[in-house]
Amino acid sequence: MREFTELTTIQMVDDFLNNHELKFIYISRQDCTVCHALKPKIQQLLEQYPFIHLGHVDAEIVEEVAGRFLVFTVPSLLFIKGEKELIRENRFVRIGKLKEQLDNLIHTL
């Protein structure tokens, strides 16, 4: 299973964003049961897209991430190409819908 790069400072988040063209950011909190249940499903889905770089941010550790990405609930999933956010899913994520969105976008990139 692919692992997320743990981003534990806002500088690490910025570096991750600047150093990769296609990136998927998973924002969670330690006390979020939905976050913990969803993360392995997202990891399994993203196995199909090895060219997308994966980053995980704990919003309790990197509090600035909420303001930076306008995150009001977790988990928040962001798929970003360059500097443009292409997909945003929050809280209750349907894996099938997310896969369909990723497939459609990948074919247009």
Summary of the structure (lengths in Angstrom):
residues: 109
radius of gyration: 12.8
end to end distance: 24.7
largest distance: 36.9
contacts: 302
relative contact order: 0.21
helix: 40%
strand: 26%
